[in-house]
């Protein structure tokens, strides 16, 4: 079974959104165990995660609403 690129894009987008939510949940758990509640932690992971999520969502929405 060969998946169309459009369907594959939607599957990847949903998987990345779910992974980002799970990652954020575990990061919040980890930060709660840090001294001062993790106030002094710089979250550089957010510079990678959210641009990827936003780009995939934007491309998926473009593919859905594009006129052919």
Secondary structure, DSSP 8 states (H G I E B T S, - for coil): ----HHHHHHHHHHHHHHHHHHHHHHHHHHHHTSGGGGTT---TTHHHHHHHHHHHHHHHHHHHH---
